C-alpha cells in the first residue's frame, strides 16, 4: 500500500521542524523527484505477542515501510544536519509514535522504530532513506478522551468504539478519588468487572493500558492486595460496538484510547 503524504511526525517532532519533505528520487538530482509517498508492506513481527492485549493473537506479522526525504529548499544536507536528523530518528529506546498525515484520509498513527541512510551524489547528501518497522499489524486513529464524574456514588460512560478491528483494547485510565471508597468499574456490554478497594481521599490511580500496570499516588495504599486485577477494557465484536461503563465510587474517571485503524496492504 502507498500513502500520499506531505510529511510525518516522530516522537512529537515534525519533519517540517527539520526542513524535510517526503519525496521519491527518480533520477540523480534533487529536482528529479515525484510525489510524496510512503510504501507499506507486511513483515515478520520483531516482537511477538506485543499486541495480544488488543485481542489479536492470530497475527504474526507487523508493518514495515520505506520512504525518502529531502530538504524543502532542495539544497544538500550538511553533516551537522544529517547528524541531528539521525539522532532524532534512529533510536534504540523502544518504539516511538510515528504519524503520517494522509492526503486522502484521516491521520494514521503507528508505534515504530526507524533507521536512516544517506543518499549521496558527488560527495553531497541530497536525501535520506528512512525505513521503519511497527510493533503491530495495524495503525491507530486519533486519541479519544472520555470522562465521567460520579454523583451519589454512580457514574456512566457510553460510547461507540470505531475500531476497524474486532477484539478489545485496554485504555489508559486516570481515576481521581474525591473521598474514601471502594471502586468498581463494570463494562455492562461484556459483563467484565474491575474492583479496587480501600481507595483514599485525594488519591490518584492510573492504569497504563500498554504495560497493564496500576499505580497510585497513595504510598500507603497496597493496591495489588486490594484489586482483582481485571483491568477495564473496551470491547468490539461483529454485532456490538457500543460500550457502557458503570463507575461506582467517589471519583472522576478519565479514559483515553486510540481506535485501531487497519492499513490496507
N, C-alpha and C positions, 0 to 999 in steps of 0.2 A: 504494500500500500504506500502511496506517496501523498504526503500532506503539503499543501502550499502554505507558506508562512512568511511573515515579514521578519520575524525574529524569535527569540526564546529567552526564557529566564531559568537560571540555575542557582540554587541556594540563595534565593532572594536578590540576585543581581541580574540585570538585563544585558543582552547583547548590545543594546544602544549605549549603555554606560561605557563600553569598551570600543565604541565606534565601529561595531561589526554588523554585517548583514549576511543573511543566508543566501548562497548563490550556488551555481554549478559551473565549473570550468569546462568549456568545450574546446578551448584552444590553448595557446601558450602565453596569453597575456590576460591581465585582469579584465580587459574590456570584452574578451570572448566569453561572456557568461550568459546563462539563461535562467530565468525564474528564480524562485527561492523554494526549494523542495527538500523534504526530509523523507527518506525511504525507510519504511518499517518492515521487518520480516520477523519470523519466529526462530528461536534458537533454544538449545538445551538450557535448562534453568541452572544458574550458578549457585542458587540457594534453594535446595529442596524444602518443601513444606512451609515456605515463608508466608504463603497466602492461604494456608489451611484455615486460618481464623475467619476467612470470608466464606467458608463452606464450599471451597472449590478444590477439594482434594484430588480430583481426577486430572488436574492439569500437571504436566511435566515440562512445559515449555514457558519461556519468558519471551519478551520482545527485544530485539536488537535493532539498531538504526545507525545510519551513517549520513553525514551531510558535510558541506563545505561552507566556509565563511571567508569573507574578505573585508577590508576596511571600506567604510561607506564612501570615503573620498577617493577610492581606487589607488591609493598610494601603498607602497610596500610596508610591511610590518617590521619595525626595527627590533633589535634583540631585546630591548627593555620591555617593549610592548608584548612581545611573544612570551617572555618570562612571566609577566603579570597575568596574561591570559591562561598560560599553562598552570600557574599556581591556583587560579580560580577554578579551573575546570577539572584538572587531573588530580583527584583526591583519593586518599586511602581511608578517610574517616567516615566510612559507611555510605549508604545510599543517600542522595540529596534530591530534593524536589526539582524536577525538570518540567517546565511548562512550555507548551507550544501554542501560540496564538494562531489558530487556523483562519484562513481567509473565507472558508466555505462552511464553517460550523462553529460551535462554541469552543471555548478554551479546554484543552485536554491536559491533565497533569499526570506525571509519572514519577516514580522513585527510581533514580538511575545513577549509575557510575559511568563516568566519561573518560576517554583517552584522547589525546591530541597528537597530531604530527604535522610538521610544516610542509607546505607546497612551495618549492623553491625553483626559481629560474635565474640563471646567470648570477647566482650568489645572493639574490634578493628573495625574501619570504613574501610571496604575493597572496598567500592564503593559508588556511588551516583546514585539515580534515579532522572532523570530530566523529568518533564512534562511541556508541553507548549501549549498555545493557540494563534493562529494567529488572525489578525484583518480582514482577508479576506478569501474567499473560494478558493484562488489561490495563487501561488507564483509569483516571478518576476525574469526576466533574468538579464544579465549583464547590467550595466549602459551604455547608449548610449549618446554620446555628439555630437551635431551638431552646426555648426557656419556659420553665413552669415554676410558679411560686405557690406553695401550699396555703390554703385557707381552711382553718379549723382542722388542720392535720391532713388535708387531701388536696392533691393537685393532679392535673391531667395534661398529657401531651398526645395530640392526634395529628398524624401526618402521613403522606404517601411517599414511600421510598421509590424514587425514579431510577434506581439502578438498572442497568441493562442485563445484569447477571442474576440468575436465581440463586438464592443462598442466604447468607446472613453477613452482617457487618458488626463488629464491636466498635462503637463510637467512643470518642473521648468525652468524659463526663466530669464536671465540677459541681460539687454539692456544698452549698454554704448553709451550715446549720445555724438557725436563729435561736433555738433553745433545745435543751437536752431532749433526746427522743430515741426511739428505736426506728431505724429507717427500713422501709420496704418499697421496692420498685417492682411492679408487675407489668410485663408485656401481655396485655389481655388478648392480643392476637395469637400468640404462641403458647400462653399459659406459663411462661418461664418467670421465676420469682428470684430476685436478689434481696438479701437481707444483710443489714449491718446494725447490730445492737450497740447500746451504750454510747451513742453519739453525744458530744459535749457542746455546750453553748459556745458559739462563735468558731467552732471547728470548721475547717475547710477540707473536704475529702476529694481526692482526684483519682479518676480511673483512666489509665492510659490504654486506649484501645489497640495500640500497636504491640506493646510488650505484655499486655494483660496484667497490669500491676495496679494495686491500690496503695495510695499514700494518704497520710493525714498530717495536718499541722499540729495536732494534739499529741505530744510525745507520750502522754500518759495513757492514751487510748491504744490498747493492744488489738488492732483491727483484725489481725489474722486469727485471733481467738474468738472474734465476735461476728464473723461473716460466714455465710455458706459458700462464698466464692463462685456463685453462679452469676457472672457478670452480665449486666444488661446487654442485649444485642438486638439489632434491627433485622427483621426477617422479611423475606420476599420469596414467594413461590409463584407458580404459574397462574394461580387463581386469586392470590391476595397480595396487595402491595401496601395496604393501609396498616399502620402500626398505631396501637393505642397503649400508652404507658400510664399507669396509675402510680402516683408517688404518694406514699404515706409517711408522715413525719413532719417536723417543723423546719422547713428549708426552702431554698431556691436552687433548682437544678438547671444547669446549662449543659446541653448536649451538642456536640459538633461531629460531623462526619462528611465524607465526600462520597457521592454515589458512584458506583462502578460504571465506567464507560468502555464498552467493547470497541477496540480499534480493529476495524476490518482489515485483515491481512490478505 
